[in-house]
Amino acid sequence: MQLKPNAFRLHETVRGVETMSRFALAVLALASGVYTYLGVRDLLDGSAGFVFFAAIIYSVAVSVAIYAFWTYMMRFVPLVISGVQRIGLFVTMAVGCAMIIAMSSWLNAAALAGSAALEQHMAVTLQGYAEDLDNAHAKALATQSLLPDVERAAARFAALAQDERDSGALTGTTGAGSVVQLLSQMSTQMNQLAATITNSRSDVAELFEQGSARLATMRELVSTPGQVGPRSDSFQAEAVQLTALIAALQQTDVAASVKRAATDLSAGFIAPVANGQSADLANRQDRVMETVRASVAAQSTALTAAADEILATPAVEQRRFVPLSSAEAVIRYWSDFVPSWAGAISIDLLPLVLVLTLMVVNDAMRREAETLKEAETITAAEMLRAMALYKRMEAEGAAEAAAALAPQIAELENEPKPDQPTPETTADEATVTPIVTARKRGEGPRPA
């Protein structure tokens, strides 16, 4: 049996899968429409009925557009063979793919990964709040680092005052004079500053503990399974409370107060009048008080520099949690959901593979059929002439074969035949015998 041409088989195969192609295209368009409905539903505001019908209309329009577009491409692209025209169709197909991604694919991605994207948004915001709380707490604790210096200065002034009172270590004269009074005054101011720093420590610890509790609640909201909408609302409420706590924690920073107190130690230094009974004692008291002034100025400079270093630390900016829709969250955190984006785009652009497959198959059919191009345009008259020529060639071929076999046939005829008639044979028998012999040899007489 003669095999069918490959081009014919390809053509029959394309016709066989045409129904399957339409069915696959319809299913893909329907799936894209369903996920588009799920994605666009979260973007619309209004009553439940309005949102439902608006989302249905949009998703149906998307499904019809996708089905119509890819049907056109599957029909026209495989049939166009001109290079310029095919490039034009490719450009049109690229524009159509971009429009499909713009109106459908990102909504499909929102439907596939919207909840996970919102959780990602809350997790990122939670991390930012945790960093803000830690920074505010660290800055508040940095002021606490000044407490040892202040306490050391207060203890030193108190010890000098006690030594001067007991043994006259500074002026050489015991008793509570002007020097003791000045040193006691400086010790008291330093103790007051130390008390201010110490009192802020408890406030810092309490505010930090409350902020940590808020963070723990927010972490539970991020990781707890369930609908993401209610969890996002609760997360926002907790974020507002945490923002207030961070602001209060920054206000407990006493670095500015320490700086002002340290500046007052030097700028507002008031030395008492020397009250020595003799001029020599008064002079000694003046010299000691001048030394105390220099010591207080140095202490004030050191505390001011330390406070300035703390104040130079940037303040924690107030952070605000901004709720996002699922579509906005998917776009903002697209790099974390590449598989979802790939699946959403593949639903819409998978027919592109079918279009290219049909184009390649049709090109193959055209190449296979190029050898029969003349047969596709032959007329009936040309066909009749070709058949007549073929019969003539057969006849001439048979004549040439008979001419070539003529000598052999003659030899066979001249050979004596066992059934040749004797003289006694009658004329009728002689006539019948060659016919019978010829039939035995397979050379019977041809019909008239």
C-alpha positions in Angstrom: 0.0 0.0 0.0 1.4 3.4 -0.9 2.2 5.6 2.0 0.6 9.0 2.4 2.8 12.1 2.0 4.1 13.6 5.2 2.5 17.0 4.4 -0.9 15.2 4.2 -0.3 13.5 7.6 0.6 16.8 9.2 -2.5 18.4 7.8 -4.7 15.6 9.1 -3.0 15.9 12.5 -3.6 19.6 12.7 -7.2 19.1 11.9 -7.4 16.4 14.5 -6.1 18.6 17.3 -8.1 21.7 16.3 -10.9 20.8 18.7 -8.5 20.1 21.5 -6.8 23.5 20.9 -10.1 25.3 21.1 -11.0 23.5 24.3 -7.6 24.2 25.9 -7.8 27.8 25.0 -11.3 28.1 26.5 -10.2 26.4 29.7 -7.2 28.7 30.0 -9.3 31.8 29.4 -11.9 30.7 31.9 -9.2 30.0 34.6 -7.7 33.4 33.9 -11.1 35.0 34.3 -11.7 33.2 37.7 -8.4 34.4 39.2 -9.0 37.8 37.7 -12.3 37.9 39.6 -10.6 36.9 42.8 -8.0 39.6 42.4 -10.2 42.5 41.3 -12.7 41.8 44.0 -10.4 43.2 46.7 -9.8 46.4 44.7 -13.4 47.5 44.5 -15.3 49.5 47.1 -19.0 49.6 47.6 -21.8 47.3 48.5 -21.5 43.5 48.2 -23.8 43.3 45.2 -21.9 46.1 43.3 -18.5 44.5 44.0 -19.8 41.1 42.8 -21.3 42.3 39.5 -18.5 44.6 38.7 -15.9 41.9 39.3 -17.9 39.4 37.3 -18.2 41.8 34.3 -14.5 42.6 34.4 -13.5 38.9 34.6 -15.8 37.9 31.8 -14.4 40.7 29.6 -10.9 39.5 30.3 -11.8 35.9 29.5 -13.5 36.9 26.2 -10.6 39.2 25.2 -8.0 36.4 25.9 -9.9 33.8 24.0 -10.6 36.1 21.0 -7.0 37.4 20.9 -5.4 33.9 20.9 -8.0 32.6 18.5 -7.0 35.3 16.0 -3.3 34.5 16.5 -3.8 30.8 16.1 -5.7 31.4 12.9 -3.5 34.0 11.2 0.1 33.6 12.3 0.5 30.0 10.9 -0.8 31.1 7.5 1.3 34.2 6.9 4.6 33.4 5.2 5.9 36.8 4.3 8.7 38.0 6.6 7.5 41.5 7.0 3.9 40.5 7.6 5.0 37.8 10.1 7.1 40.4 12.0 4.1 42.7 12.1 2.0 39.9 13.6 4.8 39.2 16.1 4.8 42.8 17.1 1.0 42.7 17.5 1.2 39.6 19.5 3.8 41.2 21.8 1.6 44.2 22.4 -1.3 41.9 23.1 0.7 39.9 25.6 1.7 43.1 27.4 -1.9 44.2 27.6 -3.0 40.8 28.9 -0.4 41.0 31.6 -1.5 44.5 32.5 -5.2 43.7 32.7 -5.1 40.1 34.0 -1.8 38.6 35.1 -1.1 40.9 38.0 -4.6 40.3 39.3 -4.0 36.5 38.9 -0.8 36.9 40.9 -2.8 38.8 43.6 -5.3 36.0 43.8 -2.6 33.4 44.0 -0.3 35.1 46.5 -2.3 38.1 47.9 -2.6 36.8 51.4 1.1 35.8 51.6 2.1 39.2 50.3 0.0 41.0 53.0 1.7 38.8 55.6 5.0 39.7 54.1 4.1 43.4 54.3 3.2 43.0 58.0 6.4 41.0 58.7 8.5 43.7 57.0 6.7 46.5 59.0 7.1 44.5 62.2 10.8 44.2 61.6 11.0 48.0 61.2 9.1 48.6 64.4 11.4 46.2 66.2 14.4 48.2 65.0 12.9 51.5 66.0 12.2 50.2 69.5 15.7 48.9 69.9 17.2 52.2 68.6 15.1 54.3 71.0 16.0 52.0 73.9 19.7 52.1 73.0 19.6 55.9 72.9 17.9 56.1 76.2 20.4 53.7 77.7 23.3 55.7 76.3 22.3 58.5 78.7 22.5 56.0 81.5 26.2 55.6 80.7 26.8 59.2 82.0 25.6 58.2 85.5 29.0 56.7 86.7 30.8 59.9 85.7 28.3 62.1 87.5 28.3 59.9 90.6 32.1 59.8 90.6 32.3 63.6 90.4 29.8 64.0 93.2 31.7 61.5 95.4 35.0 63.3 94.7 33.5 66.7 95.7 32.0 65.2 98.8 35.2 63.6 99.8 37.2 66.8 99.3 34.7 68.7 101.4 35.0 66.1 104.2 38.8 66.2 104.1 38.8 69.9 104.2 36.4 69.9 107.2 38.3 67.2 109.1 41.9 68.0 108.3 42.1 71.1 106.3 43.5 69.2 103.3 43.0 72.1 100.9 43.5 75.3 102.9 45.6 73.9 105.8 42.9 75.0 108.3 40.2 72.6 109.6 36.6 73.6 109.9 33.7 74.3 107.7 34.6 77.4 105.8 33.9 78.7 102.3 35.8 75.9 100.6 33.8 73.2 102.4 30.6 75.1 101.5 31.6 75.3 97.8 32.6 71.6 97.6 29.4 70.5 99.3 27.4 72.6 96.9 29.1 71.0 93.9 28.5 67.5 95.4 24.8 68.3 95.9 24.4 69.4 92.3 26.1 66.3 91.0 23.9 64.1 93.2 20.8 65.8 91.9 21.9 65.2 88.3 22.7 61.6 89.1 19.2 61.2 90.6 17.7 62.6 87.5 19.5 60.0 85.4 18.6 57.2 87.8 14.9 58.1 87.9 14.7 57.9 84.1 16.1 54.4 84.1 12.9 52.9 85.6 10.8 54.7 83.0 13.0 53.5 80.2 12.7 49.9 81.4 8.9 50.0 81.8 8.4 51.6 78.3 10.7 49.0 76.7 8.8 46.2 78.4 5.5 47.5 77.1 6.9 47.9 73.6 8.2 44.3 73.7 4.8 43.1 74.6 3.3 44.9 71.7 5.8 43.4 69.4 5.0 39.9 70.6 1.3 40.5 69.9 2.1 41.7 66.4 4.3 38.7 65.7 1.4 36.4 66.7 -0.9 38.3 64.3 1.6 37.8 61.5 2.1 34.1 62.0 -1.4 33.1 63.1 -3.4 31.3 60.4 -6.7 32.6 59.2 -8.1 35.4 57.1 -5.5 38.1 56.7 -8.0 41.1 56.7 -9.0 41.0 60.4 -5.4 40.3 61.4 -4.2 43.3 59.4 -6.7 45.5 61.2 -5.5 44.3 64.6 -1.9 44.7 63.5 -2.6 48.3 62.6 -4.1 49.0 66.0 -1.1 47.4 67.7 1.3 49.5 65.5 -0.4 52.7 66.6 0.2 51.8 70.3 3.8 50.8 69.6 4.5 54.1 67.9 3.2 56.0 70.9 5.5 53.9 73.2 8.5 54.5 71.0 7.8 58.3 71.1 7.5 58.2 74.9 10.7 56.2 75.2 12.5 58.9 73.2 11.1 61.6 75.5 12.6 59.9 78.5 16.1 60.6 77.2 17.7 62.9 79.7 20.8 63.7 77.6 19.5 67.2 76.9 18.8 67.7 80.6 22.3 66.5 81.5 23.8 68.8 79.0 21.9 71.8 80.5 22.9 70.8 84.0 26.6 70.4 83.0 26.6 73.8 81.3 25.1 75.4 84.4 27.9 73.9 86.5 30.4 76.1 84.7 28.4 79.1 83.5 26.4 79.4 86.7 29.3 78.8 89.1 29.0 81.1 92.1 31.9 80.9 94.5 31.3 82.0 98.1 33.2 84.9 99.6 36.3 83.8 101.5 35.4 83.9 105.2 38.8 83.3 106.7 39.5 85.3 109.9 43.0 86.2 108.6 44.1 87.5 105.3 46.3 84.5 104.7 43.5 82.1 105.2 41.2 84.1 103.0 43.9 84.1 100.2 44.3 80.3 100.6 40.5 79.9 100.3 40.4 82.0 97.2 43.1 79.9 95.5 41.3 76.7 96.5 38.0 77.9 95.2 39.7 79.0 91.9 41.0 75.4 91.6 37.5 74.1 92.3 36.2 76.4 89.6 38.7 75.0 87.1 37.8 71.4 88.1 34.1 72.1 87.8 34.7 73.7 84.3 36.6 70.6 83.2 33.8 68.3 84.6 31.2 70.4 82.9 33.1 70.3 79.6 33.4 66.5 79.8 29.7 66.0 80.6 28.6 68.4 77.8 30.8 66.6 75.2 29.3 63.2 76.3 25.8 64.6 76.1 26.4 66.1 72.7 27.6 62.8 71.4 24.4 61.2 72.6 22.3 64.0 71.2 24.1 63.7 67.8 22.6 60.2 67.4 19.7 60.5 64.9 16.3 60.4 66.4 14.1 57.5 65.6 11.7 58.6 62.8 8.0 57.9 63.5 6.9 54.9 61.5 3.4 54.5 60.3 1.8 51.2 59.1 0.1 51.7 55.7 -2.4 49.0 54.9 -2.2 47.6 51.4 -4.5 45.7 49.1 -3.4 42.2 48.0 -2.6 43.5 44.5 -0.5 46.3 45.8 1.3 44.0 48.2 2.1 41.5 45.4 3.5 44.3 43.2 5.6 45.8 46.1 7.0 42.4 47.1 7.1 40.8 43.7 10.6 39.5 44.1 9.5 37.2 47.0 6.7 35.7 44.9 8.4 34.9 41.6 6.7 31.4 41.3 3.3 32.9 41.8 4.0 35.6 39.1 5.3 32.9 36.8 2.1 30.8 37.2 -0.1 33.8 36.8 1.6 34.9 33.5 1.8 31.3 32.2 -2.0 30.9 32.4 -2.4 33.9 30.1 0.5 33.4 27.8 0.5 29.6 27.4 -1.5 29.8 24.1 1.7 31.5 22.7 3.3 28.1 22.7 0.3 26.7 20.7 0.6 29.5 18.2 4.3 28.9 17.6 3.7 25.2 17.3 1.1 25.7 14.6 3.3 28.1 12.8 6.2 25.6 12.8 3.9 22.7 11.6 2.4 24.8 8.8 5.9 25.8 7.6 6.8 22.1 7.6 3.7 21.3 5.5 4.5 24.0 3.0 8.1 22.7 2.7 6.8 19.1 2.2 4.3 20.3 -0.5 6.8 22.3 -2.5 7.6 19.4 -4.8 3.9 19.1 -5.8 3.4 22.7 -6.5 2.9 22.2 -10.3 0.4 19.4 -9.7 -1.7 21.8 -7.7 -2.1 24.1 -10.7 -2.5 21.6 -13.6 -5.6 21.8 -15.9 -7.8 18.9 -17.1 -6.5 19.2 -20.6 -2.9 18.9 -19.4 -3.9 15.9 -17.4 -5.5 14.1 -20.5 -2.4 14.8 -22.6 -0.2 13.4 -19.8 -2.3 10.2 -19.7 -2.1 9.8 -23.5 1.6 10.3 -23.4 1.9 7.7 -20.7 0.0 5.1 -22.7 2.1 5.8 -25.8 5.2 5.3 -23.8 3.8 2.0 -22.5 3.1 0.9 -26.1 6.5 1.8 -27.4 8.1 0.0 -24.5 6.1 -3.2 -25.3 7.2 -3.0 -29.0 10.8 -2.7 -28.1 10.6 -5.6 -25.8 8.9 -7.8 -28.5 11.6 -6.8 -31.0 14.3 -7.8 -28.6 12.7 -11.2 -28.0 11.9 -12.0 -31.7 15.1 -14.2 -32.3 14.4 -16.3 -29.3 10.8 -16.8 -30.3 12.0 -17.8 -33.9 14.3 -20.4 -32.4 11.6 -21.9 -30.3 9.3 -22.1 -33.4 12.0 -23.9 -35.5 12.6 -26.6 -32.9 11.0 -30.0 -33.7 7.9 -30.6 -31.7 7.0 -34.0 -30.4 3.4 -33.6 -31.6 4.3 -32.6 -35.2 1.9 -34.4 -37.6 3.0 -37.4 -39.7 2.1 -37.9 -43.4 -0.7 -40.1 -42.3 -2.2 -37.3 -40.2 -5.2 -35.6 -41.7 -5.3 -31.9 -42.6 -7.7 -31.2 -39.7 -5.5 -32.8 -37.1 -2.5 -30.8 -38.5 -4.5 -27.7 -38.0 -5.5 -28.4 -34.5 -2.1 -29.5 -33.2 -0.3 -26.2 -33.4 -3.1 -24.5 -31.6 -3.0 -27.0 -28.8 0.8 -26.7 -28.7 0.6 -23.0 -28.5 -1.9 -23.2 -25.6 0.5 -25.5 -23.8 3.3 -22.9 -24.2 1.0 -20.1 -23.1 0.9 -18.5 -26.5 -2.8 -19.0 -27.2 -4.4 -17.0 -30.0 -5.5 -13.5 -29.0 -9.1 -12.8 -29.2 -10.2 -11.0 -32.4 
